[in-house]
Amino acid sequence: MRGVTRRDFLNGAALTIAAGLTPAMQFAAAAEPDPETALEWFERGCRLDARPETFDQAADAYRRALAADPDFADAHCNLGAIHHQRDQRDAARACYEEALRCDALHVEANLNLAGILEEENRCEAALSHYKAALRADPLRTDAHLATALLYEKLGLRRRAREHWRRYLQCAPAGAWAEIAKKRVEEAE
């Protein structure tokens, strides 16, 4: 059986929290007046960052949010996600690190930075960020999943099994739950 990786888990899924936009919504976003606050700029970025064709506008909105509030961790993280999707790893890493400077327990920034570190085979550093994400949100299923996969990659099956079990406690059904059940059974 081929090992399951974090890349399989992400499978092209967006690293941001925004939903998709229809062409009419994109037009409306372009026609709306300029926001006045960091939060309003951030919200505009969220409306635009789900599609590659509006990444530039979303990135601009996040930069404007950061100009208004340099400690806006979510804006740093979402800007990093845009860079990450464009395969601009150094820029993405810098954004995630800045988000973590603003909020050391920022779950998304920890998970996204861990993903980059894991791709670079810097597994111990990645594990540290997965653990930070779990400290911030112990019920976060994707954090347990990513941690279990990394422990398996490191050959630490017992530790992986702990996270597969925790994953199942939070998400007992679905495709990943089936994989988690098999992993727990194999480890026993």
TIVO-2410 file (N, C-alpha, C; in nm, 3 decimals):
# residues 188
REC num residu      c1      c2      c3 atome chaine
REC   1      M   0.084  -0.119   0.000     N      A
REC   1      M   0.000   0.000   0.000    CA      A
REC   1      M   0.088   0.124   0.000     C      A
REC   2      R   0.060   0.216  -0.087     N      A
REC   2      R   0.136   0.341  -0.096    CA      A
REC   2      R   0.106   0.425   0.027     C      A
REC   3      G   0.208   0.487   0.083     N      A
REC   3      G   0.189   0.573   0.198    CA      A
REC   3      G   0.107   0.696   0.163     C      A
REC   4      V   0.028   0.742   0.257     N      A
REC   4      V  -0.051   0.862   0.240    CA      A
REC   4      V   0.032   0.980   0.288     C      A
REC   5      T   0.039   1.083   0.208     N      A
REC   5      T   0.121   1.199   0.241    CA      A
REC   5      T   0.035   1.321   0.268     C      A
REC   6      R   0.096   1.425   0.322     N      A
REC   6      R   0.026   1.552   0.343    CA      A
REC   6      R  -0.023   1.607   0.209     C      A
REC   7      R   0.057   1.590   0.103     N      A
REC   7      R   0.016   1.638  -0.029    CA      A
REC   7      R  -0.113   1.567  -0.072     C      A
REC   8      D  -0.123   1.436  -0.043     N      A
REC   8      D  -0.247   1.365  -0.073    CA      A
REC   8      D  -0.362   1.428   0.006     C      A
REC   9      F  -0.335   1.461   0.129     N      A
REC   9      F  -0.437   1.520   0.216    CA      A
REC   9      F  -0.486   1.652   0.157     C      A
REC  10      L  -0.393   1.737   0.121     N      A
REC  10      L  -0.432   1.867   0.065    CA      A
REC  10      L  -0.496   1.850  -0.072     C      A
REC  11      N  -0.437   1.762  -0.154     N      A
REC  11      N  -0.491   1.730  -0.286    CA      A
REC  11      N  -0.541   1.853  -0.359     C      A
REC  12      G  -0.460   1.956  -0.355     N      A
REC  12      G  -0.495   2.076  -0.429    CA      A
REC  12      G  -0.595   2.165  -0.358     C      A
REC  13      A  -0.631   2.132  -0.236     N      A
REC  13      A  -0.730   2.214  -0.165    CA      A
REC  13      A  -0.670   2.351  -0.135     C      A
REC  14      A  -0.752   2.452  -0.136     N      A
REC  14      A  -0.707   2.588  -0.107    CA      A
REC  14      A  -0.658   2.594   0.036     C      A
REC  15      L  -0.555   2.671   0.059     N      A
REC  15      L  -0.501   2.688   0.194    CA      A
REC  15      L  -0.564   2.806   0.265     C      A
REC  16      T  -0.654   2.872   0.200     N      A
REC  16      T  -0.719   2.986   0.261    CA      A
REC  16      T  -0.858   2.949   0.307     C      A
REC  17      I  -0.924   3.042   0.372     N      A
REC  17      I  -1.055   3.015   0.429    CA      A
REC  17      I  -1.168   3.071   0.344     C      A
REC  18      A  -1.137   3.133   0.233     N      A
REC  18      A  -1.240   3.198   0.153    CA      A
REC  18      A  -1.317   3.099   0.067     C      A
REC  19      A  -1.440   3.135   0.033     N      A
REC  19      A  -1.523   3.055  -0.056    CA      A
REC  19      A  -1.507   3.105  -0.200     C      A
REC  20      G  -1.551   3.028  -0.298     N      A
REC  20      G  -1.539   3.065  -0.439    CA      A
REC  20      G  -1.629   3.181  -0.476     C      A
REC  21      L  -1.592   3.250  -0.583     N      A
REC  21      L  -1.669   3.364  -0.631    CA      A
REC  21      L  -1.725   3.335  -0.769     C      A
REC  22      T  -1.846   3.375  -0.790     N      A
REC  22      T  -1.903   3.368  -0.924    CA      A
REC  22      T  -1.855   3.491  -1.001     C      A
REC  23      P  -1.864   3.492  -1.134     N      A
REC  23      P  -1.825   3.612  -1.209    CA      A
REC  23      P  -1.902   3.736  -1.163     C      A
REC  24      A  -2.029   3.721  -1.130     N      A
REC  24      A  -2.107   3.836  -1.083    CA      A
REC  24      A  -2.051   3.889  -0.951     C      A
REC  25      M  -2.009   3.798  -0.862     N      A
REC  25      M  -1.952   3.841  -0.734    CA      A
REC  25      M  -1.818   3.911  -0.757     C      A
REC  26      Q  -1.738   3.861  -0.853     N      A
REC  26      Q  -1.611   3.925  -0.882    CA      A
REC  26      Q  -1.634   4.068  -0.931     C      A
REC  27      F  -1.734   4.085  -1.018     N      A
REC  27      F  -1.766   4.217  -1.069    CA      A
REC  27      F  -1.810   4.309  -0.955     C      A
REC  28      A  -1.894   4.256  -0.868     N      A
REC  28      A  -1.943   4.336  -0.755    CA      A
REC  28      A  -1.828   4.377  -0.664     C      A
REC  29      A  -1.733   4.285  -0.643     N      A
REC  29      A  -1.618   4.318  -0.557    CA      A
REC  29      A  -1.534   4.428  -0.620     C      A
REC  30      A  -1.518   4.422  -0.752     N      A
REC  30      A  -1.440   4.525  -0.820    CA      A
REC  30      A  -1.512   4.659  -0.818     C      A
REC  31      A  -1.646   4.658  -0.815     N      A
REC  31      A  -1.724   4.781  -0.822    CA      A
REC  31      A  -1.748   4.843  -0.685     C      A
REC  32      E  -1.723   4.771  -0.577     N      A
REC  32      E  -1.751   4.826  -0.445    CA      A
REC  32      E  -1.649   4.934  -0.410     C      A
REC  33      P  -1.689   5.028  -0.325     N      A
REC  33      P  -1.595   5.135  -0.288    CA      A
REC  33      P  -1.479   5.079  -0.207     C      A
REC  34      D  -1.367   5.152  -0.209     N      A
REC  34      D  -1.251   5.107  -0.132    CA      A
REC  34      D  -1.284   5.099   0.016     C      A
REC  35      P  -1.241   4.990   0.079     N      A
REC  35      P  -1.260   4.977   0.223    CA      A
REC  35      P  -1.185   5.086   0.298     C      A
REC  36      E  -1.225   5.104   0.423     N      A
REC  36      E  -1.162   5.207   0.505    CA      A
REC  36      E  -1.078   5.149   0.618     C      A
REC  37      T  -1.107   5.027   0.660     N      A
REC  37      T  -1.037   4.968   0.774    CA      A
REC  37      T  -0.959   4.845   0.732     C      A
REC  38      A  -0.867   4.803   0.819     N      A
REC  38      A  -0.791   4.680   0.793    CA      A
REC  38      A  -0.886   4.561   0.779     C      A
REC  39      L  -0.986   4.553   0.863     N      A
REC  39      L  -1.080   4.442   0.856    CA      A
REC  39      L  -1.157   4.443   0.724     C      A
REC  40      E  -1.199   4.559   0.679     N      A
REC  40      E  -1.271   4.567   0.552    CA      A
REC  40      E  -1.181   4.525   0.436     C      A
REC  41      W  -1.053   4.566   0.438     N      A
REC  41      W  -0.960   4.524   0.333    CA      A
REC  41      W  -0.941   4.372   0.338     C      A
REC  42      F  -0.927   4.321   0.460     N      A
REC  42      F  -0.911   4.176   0.478    CA      A
REC  42      F  -1.031   4.101   0.421     C      A
REC  43      E  -1.150   4.147   0.454     N      A
REC  43      E  -1.271   4.082   0.405    CA      A
REC  43      E  -1.278   4.085   0.253     C      A
REC  44      R  -1.234   4.195   0.193     N      A
REC  44      R  -1.228   4.201   0.046    CA      A
REC  44      R  -1.131   4.095  -0.006     C      A
REC  45      G  -1.016   4.086   0.058     N      A
REC  45      G  -0.919   3.984   0.018    CA      A
REC  45      G  -0.978   3.844   0.025     C      A
REC  46      C  -1.054   3.818   0.131     N      A
REC  46      C  -1.117   3.686   0.146    CA      A
REC  46      C  -1.218   3.658   0.035     C      A
REC  47      R  -1.286   3.761  -0.009     N      A
REC  47      R  -1.382   3.742  -0.118    CA      A
REC  47      R  -1.311   3.717  -0.251     C      A
REC  48      L  -1.185   3.754  -0.262     N      A
REC  48      L  -1.114   3.745  -0.389    CA      A
REC  48      L  -1.008   3.635  -0.396     C      A
REC  49      D  -0.971   3.574  -0.284     N      A
REC  49      D  -0.854   3.486  -0.286    CA      A
REC  49      D  -0.881   3.340  -0.320     C      A
REC  50      A  -1.002   3.307  -0.355     N      A
REC  50      A  -1.034   3.168  -0.383    CA      A
REC  50      A  -1.004   3.126  -0.527     C      A
REC  51      R  -0.979   3.222  -0.614     N      A
REC  51      R  -0.959   3.190  -0.756    CA      A
REC  51      R  -0.828   3.252  -0.805     C      A
REC  52      P  -0.751   3.175  -0.878     N      A
REC  52      P  -0.623   3.228  -0.928    CA      A
REC  52      P  -0.636   3.357  -1.007     C      A
REC  53      E  -0.745   3.374  -1.080     N      A
REC  53      E  -0.760   3.496  -1.161    CA      A
REC  53      E  -0.781   3.622  -1.076     C      A
REC  54      T  -0.811   3.607  -0.948     N      A
REC  54      T  -0.826   3.725  -0.863    CA      A
REC  54      T  -0.721   3.729  -0.751     C      A
REC  55      F  -0.617   3.646  -0.762     N      A
REC  55      F  -0.511   3.646  -0.661    CA      A
REC  55      F  -0.445   3.784  -0.648     C      A
REC  56      D  -0.419   3.851  -0.760     N      A
REC  56      D  -0.353   3.981  -0.753    CA      A
REC  56      D  -0.434   4.081  -0.672     C      A
REC  57      Q  -0.564   4.086  -0.697     N      A
REC  57      Q  -0.650   4.179  -0.624    CA      A
REC  57      Q  -0.658   4.139  -0.476     C      A
REC  58      A  -0.664   4.010  -0.450     N      A
REC  58      A  -0.669   3.964  -0.311    CA      A
REC  58      A  -0.541   4.000  -0.239     C      A
REC  59      A  -0.427   3.976  -0.302     N      A
REC  59      A  -0.298   4.008  -0.240    CA      A
REC  59      A  -0.289   4.158  -0.212     C      A
REC  60      D  -0.336   4.240  -0.306     N      A
REC  60      D  -0.338   4.384  -0.285    CA      A
REC  60      D  -0.425   4.420  -0.164     C      A
REC  61      A  -0.540   4.357  -0.153     N      A
REC  61      A  -0.629   4.385  -0.040    CA      A
REC  61      A  -0.562   4.346   0.092     C      A
REC  62      Y  -0.495   4.231   0.096     N      A
REC  62      Y  -0.426   4.190   0.219    CA      A
REC  62      Y  -0.312   4.286   0.253     C      A
REC  63      R  -0.239   4.332   0.151     N      A
REC  63      R  -0.131   4.429   0.177    CA      A
REC  63      R  -0.187   4.560   0.233     C      A
REC  64      R  -0.301   4.601   0.182     N      A
REC  64      R  -0.365   4.723   0.235    CA      A
REC  64      R  -0.413   4.702   0.378     C      A
REC  65      A  -0.464   4.583   0.407     N      A
REC  65      A  -0.504   4.552   0.544    CA      A
REC  65      A  -0.382   4.560   0.636     C      A
REC  66      L  -0.268   4.509   0.588     N      A
REC  66      L  -0.146   4.510   0.668    CA      A
REC  66      L  -0.087   4.650   0.680     C      A
REC  67      A  -0.108   4.733   0.580     N      A
REC  67      A  -0.063   4.872   0.592    CA      A
REC  67      A  -0.141   4.943   0.702     C      A
REC  68      A  -0.269   4.908   0.715     N      A
REC  68      A  -0.352   4.969   0.818    CA      A
REC  68      A  -0.328   4.906   0.955     C      A
REC  69      D  -0.293   4.777   0.957     N      A
REC  69      D  -0.269   4.705   1.083    CA      A
REC  69      D  -0.160   4.601   1.061     C      A
REC  70      P  -0.034   4.639   1.084     N      A
REC  70      P   0.078   4.547   1.058    CA      A
REC  70      P   0.077   4.419   1.141     C      A
REC  71      D  -0.003   4.414   1.247     N      A
REC  71      D  -0.009   4.295   1.332    CA      A
REC  71      D  -0.132   4.208   1.304     C      A
REC  72      F  -0.191   4.221   1.188     N      A
REC  72      F  -0.311   4.147   1.150    CA      A
REC  72      F  -0.267   4.008   1.102     C      A
REC  73      A  -0.262   3.913   1.195     N      A
REC  73      A  -0.209   3.779   1.166    CA      A
REC  73      A  -0.284   3.710   1.053     C      A
REC  74      D  -0.416   3.721   1.051     N      A
REC  74      D  -0.493   3.654   0.946    CA      A
REC  74      D  -0.457   3.707   0.807     C      A
REC  75      A  -0.432   3.837   0.796     N      A
REC  75      A  -0.395   3.895   0.667    CA      A
REC  75      A  -0.257   3.844   0.623     C      A
REC  76      H  -0.163   3.835   0.717     N      A
REC  76      H  -0.031   3.779   0.684    CA      A
REC  76      H  -0.046   3.635   0.636     C      A
REC  77      C  -0.128   3.557   0.708     N      A
REC  77      C  -0.145   3.416   0.674    CA      A
REC  77      C  -0.210   3.399   0.536     C      A
REC  78      N  -0.315   3.474   0.509     N      A
REC  78      N  -0.383   3.459   0.380    CA      A
REC  78      N  -0.296   3.508   0.265     C      A
REC  79      L  -0.218   3.613   0.288     N      A
REC  79      L  -0.123   3.656   0.185    CA      A
REC  79      L  -0.020   3.545   0.160     C      A
REC  80      G   0.024   3.482   0.268     N      A
REC  80      G   0.115   3.369   0.254    CA      A
REC  80      G   0.054   3.255   0.175     C      A
REC  81      A  -0.074   3.231   0.195     N      A
REC  81      A  -0.142   3.124   0.123    CA      A
REC  81      A  -0.145   3.152  -0.028     C      A
REC  82      I  -0.163   3.278  -0.063     N      A
REC  82      I  -0.159   3.314  -0.206    CA      A
REC  82      I  -0.020   3.285  -0.263     C      A
REC  83      H   0.083   3.329  -0.190     N      A
REC  83      H   0.221   3.300  -0.235    CA      A
REC  83      H   0.243   3.149  -0.245     C      A
REC  84      H   0.193   3.076  -0.147     N      A
REC  84      H   0.212   2.931  -0.144    CA      A
REC  84      H   0.145   2.867  -0.267     C      A
REC  85      Q   0.024   2.910  -0.298     N      A
REC  85      Q  -0.044   2.854  -0.414    CA      A
REC  85      Q   0.027   2.890  -0.544     C      A
REC  86      R   0.099   2.998  -0.543     N      A
REC  86      R   0.177   3.038  -0.662    CA      A
REC  86      R   0.315   2.973  -0.661     C      A
REC  87      D   0.340   2.885  -0.564     N      A
REC  87      D   0.467   2.816  -0.548    CA      A
REC  87      D   0.582   2.912  -0.518     C      A
REC  88      Q   0.551   3.019  -0.449     N      A
REC  88      Q   0.651   3.116  -0.403    CA      A
REC  88      Q   0.678   3.088  -0.255     C      A
REC  89      R   0.751   2.979  -0.231     N      A
REC  89      R   0.768   2.929  -0.096    CA      A
REC  89      R   0.837   3.026   0.000     C      A
REC  90      D   0.939   3.095  -0.048     N      A
REC  90      D   1.010   3.187   0.042    CA      A
REC  90      D   0.918   3.301   0.087     C      A
REC  91      A   0.842   3.356  -0.006     N      A
REC  91      A   0.748   3.463   0.029    CA      A
REC  91      A   0.638   3.409   0.120     C      A
REC  92      A   0.590   3.289   0.093     N      A
REC  92      A   0.487   3.228   0.177    CA      A
REC  92      A   0.541   3.207   0.318     C      A
REC  93      R   0.660   3.151   0.328     N      A
REC  93      R   0.721   3.126   0.459    CA      A
REC  93      R   0.734   3.256   0.537     C      A
REC  94      A   0.779   3.361   0.471     N      A
REC  94      A   0.795   3.490   0.539    CA      A
REC  94      A   0.661   3.541   0.593     C      A
REC  95      C   0.556   3.524   0.515     N      A
REC  95      C   0.423   3.567   0.561    CA      A
REC  95      C   0.375   3.484   0.679     C      A
REC  96      Y   0.393   3.353   0.672     N      A
REC  96      Y   0.351   3.267   0.783    CA      A
REC  96      Y   0.431   3.298   0.909     C      A
REC  97      E   0.560   3.321   0.893     N      A
REC  97      E   0.642   3.356   1.009    CA      A
REC  97      E   0.599   3.489   1.069     C      A
REC  98      E   0.563   3.584   0.985     N      A
REC  98      E   0.515   3.712   1.035    CA      A
REC  98      E   0.381   3.696   1.106     C      A
REC  99      A   0.294   3.612   1.053     N      A
REC  99      A   0.166   3.584   1.121    CA      A
REC  99      A   0.194   3.525   1.259     C      A
REC 100      L   0.292   3.436   1.268     N      A
REC 100      L   0.325   3.375   1.396    CA      A
REC 100      L   0.395   3.472   1.491     C      A
REC 101      R   0.463   3.571   1.436     N      A
REC 101      R   0.518   3.677   1.522    CA      A
REC 101      R   0.403   3.753   1.587     C      A
REC 102      C   0.297   3.774   1.512     N      A
REC 102      C   0.180   3.846   1.563    CA      A
REC 102      C   0.098   3.760   1.658     C      A
REC 103      D   0.089   3.631   1.630     N      A
REC 103      D   0.007   3.538   1.708    CA      A
REC 103      D   0.071   3.400   1.700     C      A
REC 104      A   0.149   3.366   1.801     N      A
REC 104      A   0.225   3.240   1.799    CA      A
REC 104      A   0.137   3.116   1.789     C      A
REC 105      L   0.011   3.127   1.827     N      A
REC 105      L  -0.079   3.012   1.822    CA      A
REC 105      L  -0.177   3.019   1.705     C      A
REC 106      H  -0.143   3.095   1.604     N      A
REC 106      H  -0.229   3.105   1.485    CA      A
REC 106      H  -0.229   2.968   1.417     C      A
REC 107      V  -0.344   2.902   1.418     N      A
REC 107      V  -0.352   2.764   1.372    CA      A
REC 107      V  -0.315   2.751   1.225     C      A
REC 108      E  -0.377   2.831   1.138     N      A
REC 108      E  -0.351   2.819   0.994    CA      A
REC 108      E  -0.205   2.847   0.961     C      A
REC 109      A  -0.149   2.950   1.021     N      A
REC 109      A  -0.009   2.983   0.993    CA      A
REC 109      A   0.083   2.869   1.037     C      A
REC 110      N   0.055   2.811   1.153     N      A
REC 110      N   0.136   2.697   1.198    CA      A
REC 110      N   0.122   2.579   1.104     C      A
REC 111      L  -0.001   2.548   1.063     N      A
REC 111      L  -0.020   2.435   0.972    CA      A
REC 111      L   0.045   2.460   0.836     C      A
REC 112      N   0.027   2.579   0.783     N      A
REC 112      N   0.083   2.608   0.651    CA      A
REC 112      N   0.235   2.612   0.652     C      A
REC 113      L   0.292   2.671   0.757     N      A
REC 113      L   0.439   2.673   0.768    CA      A
REC 113      L   0.491   2.531   0.786     C      A
REC 114      A   0.422   2.451   0.866     N      A
REC 114      A   0.462   2.311   0.884    CA      A
REC 114      A   0.462   2.238   0.751     C      A
REC 115      G   0.361   2.263   0.668     N      A
REC 115      G   0.356   2.199   0.537    CA      A
REC 115      G   0.476   2.233   0.451     C      A
REC 116      I   0.514   2.360   0.450     N      A
REC 116      I   0.633   2.401   0.373    CA      A
REC 116      I   0.758   2.332   0.429     C      A
REC 117      L   0.772   2.333   0.561     N      A
REC 117      L   0.889   2.272   0.623    CA      A
REC 117      L   0.895   2.122   0.595     C      A
REC 118      E   0.780   2.058   0.598     N      A
REC 118      E   0.776   1.915   0.570    CA      A
REC 118      E   0.815   1.887   0.425     C      A
REC 119      E   0.768   1.970   0.332     N      A
REC 119      E   0.805   1.954   0.192    CA      A
REC 119      E   0.956   1.969   0.173     C      A
REC 120      E   1.019   2.048   0.257     N      A
REC 120      E   1.164   2.068   0.253    CA      A
REC 120      E   1.238   1.962   0.333     C      A
REC 121      N   1.164   1.863   0.383     N      A
REC 121      N   1.219   1.756   0.465    CA      A
REC 121      N   1.280   1.806   0.595     C      A
REC 122      R   1.227   1.914   0.647     N      A
REC 122      R   1.267   1.967   0.778    CA      A
REC 122      R   1.160   1.922   0.879     C      A
REC 123      C   1.160   1.791   0.900     N      A
REC 123      C   1.050   1.725   0.971    CA      A
REC 123      C   1.038   1.766   1.117     C      A
REC 124      E   1.148   1.783   1.187     N      A
REC 124      E   1.140   1.823   1.328    CA      A
REC 124      E   1.079   1.963   1.341     C      A
REC 125      A   1.120   2.054   1.255     N      A
REC 125      A   1.062   2.189   1.258    CA      A
REC 125      A   0.914   2.183   1.222     C      A
REC 126      A   0.879   2.102   1.124     N      A
REC 126      A   0.738   2.088   1.085    CA      A
REC 126      A   0.658   2.033   1.202     C      A
REC 127      L   0.710   1.932   1.267     N      A
REC 127      L   0.641   1.871   1.380    CA      A
REC 127      L   0.615   1.973   1.491     C      A
REC 128      S   0.711   2.058   1.514     N      A
REC 128      S   0.695   2.163   1.615    CA      A
REC 128      S   0.576   2.254   1.583     C      A
REC 129      H   0.558   2.287   1.455     N      A
REC 129      H   0.445   2.373   1.417    CA      A
REC 129      H   0.313   2.297   1.418     C      A
REC 130      Y   0.313   2.169   1.382     N      A
REC 130      Y   0.191   2.090   1.395    CA      A
REC 130      Y   0.148   2.085   1.542     C      A
REC 131      K   0.244   2.064   1.630     N      A
REC 131      K   0.213   2.058   1.773    CA      A
REC 131      K   0.159   2.193   1.823     C      A
REC 132      A   0.215   2.302   1.773     N      A
REC 132      A   0.165   2.435   1.812    CA      A
REC 132      A   0.020   2.452   1.767     C      A
REC 133      A  -0.010   2.406   1.647     N      A
REC 133      A  -0.148   2.415   1.598    CA      A
REC 133      A  -0.241   2.333   1.688     C      A
REC 134      L  -0.196   2.217   1.731     N      A
REC 134      L  -0.278   2.133   1.818    CA      A
REC 134      L  -0.293   2.191   1.958     C      A
REC 135      R  -0.190   2.261   2.006     N      A
REC 135      R  -0.205   2.330   2.136    CA      A
REC 135      R  -0.312   2.437   2.126     C      A
REC 136      A  -0.316   2.505   2.013     N      A
REC 136      A  -0.414   2.612   1.995    CA      A
REC 136      A  -0.554   2.556   1.972     C      A
REC 137      D  -0.564   2.442   1.905     N      A
REC 137      D  -0.694   2.383   1.875    CA      A
REC 137      D  -0.681   2.231   1.878     C      A
REC 138      P  -0.697   2.171   1.997     N      A
REC 138      P  -0.678   2.026   2.013    CA      A
REC 138      P  -0.777   1.940   1.934     C      A
REC 139      L  -0.884   2.000   1.885     N      A
REC 139      L  -0.984   1.924   1.809    CA      A
REC 139      L  -0.969   1.942   1.658     C      A
REC 140      R  -0.864   2.007   1.616     N      A
REC 140      R  -0.845   2.036   1.474    CA      A
REC 140      R  -0.806   1.908   1.400     C      A
REC 141      T  -0.899   1.855   1.322     N      A
REC 141      T  -0.877   1.726   1.258    CA      A
REC 141      T  -0.762   1.727   1.159     C      A
REC 142      D  -0.749   1.834   1.080     N      A
REC 142      D  -0.640   1.834   0.981    CA      A
REC 142      D  -0.504   1.841   1.048     C      A
REC 143      A  -0.497   1.898   1.168     N      A
REC 143      A  -0.370   1.901   1.242    CA      A
REC 143      A  -0.336   1.760   1.291     C      A
REC 144      H  -0.436   1.686   1.341     N      A
REC 144      H  -0.410   1.547   1.383    CA      A
REC 144      H  -0.371   1.462   1.263     C      A
REC 145      L  -0.438   1.482   1.153     N      A
REC 145      L  -0.409   1.407   1.033    CA      A
REC 145      L  -0.266   1.432   0.985     C      A
REC 146      A  -0.229   1.559   0.975     N      A
REC 146      A  -0.094   1.594   0.928    CA      A
REC 146      A   0.012   1.542   1.025     C      A
REC 147      T  -0.016   1.550   1.155     N      A
REC 147      T   0.079   1.502   1.256    CA      A
REC 147      T   0.095   1.351   1.246     C      A
REC 148      A  -0.017   1.280   1.229     N      A
REC 148      A  -0.010   1.134   1.215    CA      A
REC 148      A   0.072   1.096   1.091     C      A
REC 149      L   0.048   1.165   0.981     N      A
REC 149      L   0.121   1.134   0.858    CA      A
REC 149      L   0.270   1.160   0.874     C      A
REC 150      L   0.305   1.268   0.943     N      A
REC 150      L   0.447   1.299   0.962    CA      A
REC 150      L   0.511   1.196   1.056     C      A
REC 151      Y   0.442   1.160   1.162     N      A
REC 151      Y   0.497   1.056   1.250    CA      A
REC 151      Y   0.519   0.926   1.174     C      A
REC 152      E   0.427   0.891   1.085     N      A
REC 152      E   0.447   0.771   1.003    CA      A
REC 152      E   0.570   0.786   0.914     C      A
REC 153      K   0.584   0.903   0.855     N      A
REC 153      K   0.700   0.930   0.770    CA      A
REC 153      K   0.830   0.912   0.848     C      A
REC 154      L   0.826   0.949   0.977     N      A
REC 154      L   0.944   0.938   1.063    CA      A
REC 154      L   0.960   0.799   1.123     C      A
REC 155      G   0.865   0.709   1.091     N      A
REC 155      G   0.872   0.573   1.144    CA      A
REC 155      G   0.825   0.560   1.287     C      A
REC 156      L   0.755   0.659   1.338     N      A
REC 156      L   0.708   0.659   1.477    CA      A
REC 156      L   0.560   0.619   1.479     C      A
REC 157      R   0.536   0.490   1.457     N      A
REC 157      R   0.400   0.438   1.441    CA      A
REC 157      R   0.312   0.456   1.566     C      A
REC 158      R   0.369   0.438   1.685     N      A
REC 158      R   0.290   0.452   1.807    CA      A
REC 158      R   0.238   0.595   1.821     C      A
REC 159      R   0.326   0.691   1.797     N      A
REC 159      R   0.281   0.832   1.804    CA      A
REC 159      R   0.181   0.863   1.694     C      A
REC 160      A   0.204   0.808   1.577     N      A
REC 160      A   0.108   0.828   1.467    CA      A
REC 160      A  -0.028   0.773   1.507     C      A
REC 161      R  -0.029   0.654   1.567     N      A
REC 161      R  -0.155   0.591   1.608    CA      A
REC 161      R  -0.233   0.680   1.705     C      A
REC 162      E  -0.164   0.748   1.796     N      A
REC 162      E  -0.232   0.839   1.890    CA      A
REC 162      E  -0.309   0.946   1.813     C      A
REC 163      H  -0.249   1.001   1.710     N      A
REC 163      H  -0.314   1.108   1.633    CA      A
REC 163      H  -0.421   1.052   1.540     C      A
REC 164      W  -0.402   0.930   1.490     N      A
REC 164      W  -0.509   0.868   1.412    CA      A
REC 164      W  -0.632   0.849   1.501     C      A
REC 165      R  -0.610   0.806   1.625     N      A
REC 165      R  -0.721   0.787   1.719    CA      A
REC 165      R  -0.789   0.920   1.750     C      A
REC 166      R  -0.712   1.020   1.775     N      A
REC 166      R  -0.770   1.152   1.802    CA      A
REC 166      R  -0.847   1.203   1.681     C      A
REC 167      Y  -0.792   1.179   1.564     N      A
REC 167      Y  -0.863   1.216   1.442    CA      A
REC 167      Y  -1.000   1.149   1.439     C      A
REC 168      L  -1.004   1.019   1.468     N      A
REC 168      L  -1.130   0.944   1.465    CA      A
REC 168      L  -1.229   0.992   1.570     C      A
REC 169      Q  -1.178   1.038   1.684     N      A
REC 169      Q  -1.268   1.092   1.786    CA      A
REC 169      Q  -1.338   1.218   1.735     C      A
REC 170      C  -1.268   1.296   1.656     N      A
REC 170      C  -1.322   1.423   1.604    CA      A
REC 170      C  -1.400   1.403   1.474     C      A
REC 171      A  -1.359   1.307   1.393     N      A
REC 171      A  -1.420   1.286   1.261    CA      A
REC 171      A  -1.434   1.136   1.236     C      A
REC 172      P  -1.536   1.074   1.293     N      A
REC 172      P  -1.548   0.929   1.284    CA      A
REC 172      P  -1.594   0.874   1.149     C      A
REC 173      A  -1.633   0.959   1.057     N      A
REC 173      A  -1.680   0.912   0.927    CA      A
REC 173      A  -1.607   0.985   0.815     C      A
REC 174      G  -1.605   0.921   0.698     N      A
REC 174      G  -1.543   0.982   0.581    CA      A
REC 174      G  -1.423   0.904   0.534     C      A
REC 175      A  -1.368   0.947   0.421     N      A
REC 175      A  -1.256   0.876   0.358    CA      A
REC 175      A  -1.134   0.872   0.449     C      A
REC 176      W  -1.099   0.984   0.510     N      A
REC 176      W  -0.982   0.986   0.598    CA      A
REC 176      W  -1.007   0.906   0.724     C      A
REC 177      A  -1.131   0.900   0.771     N      A
REC 177      A  -1.163   0.817   0.888    CA      A
REC 177      A  -1.138   0.670   0.856     C      A
REC 178      E  -1.170   0.629   0.735     N      A
REC 178      E  -1.145   0.490   0.696    CA      A
REC 178      E  -0.995   0.460   0.695     C      A
REC 179      I  -0.917   0.554   0.645     N      A
REC 179      I  -0.771   0.538   0.645    CA      A
REC 179      I  -0.721   0.534   0.789     C      A
REC 180      A  -0.772   0.624   0.873     N      A
REC 180      A  -0.731   0.628   1.013    CA      A
REC 180      A  -0.763   0.496   1.083     C      A
REC 181      K  -0.882   0.440   1.058     N      A
REC 181      K  -0.919   0.311   1.119    CA      A
REC 181      K  -0.821   0.202   1.078     C      A
REC 182      K  -0.785   0.200   0.951     N      A
REC 182      K  -0.689   0.098   0.904    CA      A
REC 182      K  -0.554   0.116   0.971     C      A
REC 183      R  -0.512   0.241   0.984     N      A
REC 183      R  -0.380   0.268   1.045    CA      A
REC 183      R  -0.380   0.224   1.193     C      A
REC 184      V  -0.488   0.250   1.264     N      A
REC 184      V  -0.497   0.210   1.404    CA      A
REC 184      V  -0.496   0.058   1.413     C      A
REC 185      E  -0.572  -0.009   1.328     N      A
REC 185      E  -0.575  -0.156   1.328    CA      A
REC 185      E  -0.439  -0.214   1.295     C      A
REC 186      E  -0.371  -0.157   1.197     N      A
REC 186      E  -0.238  -0.208   1.157    CA      A
REC 186      E  -0.137  -0.192   1.270     C      A
REC 187      A  -0.154  -0.087   1.349     N      A
REC 187      A  -0.056  -0.059   1.455    CA      A
REC 187      A  -0.077  -0.145   1.579     C      A
REC 188      E  -0.193  -0.208   1.590     N      A
REC 188      E  -0.223  -0.286   1.712    CA      A
REC 188      E  -0.177  -0.427   1.701     C      A
***
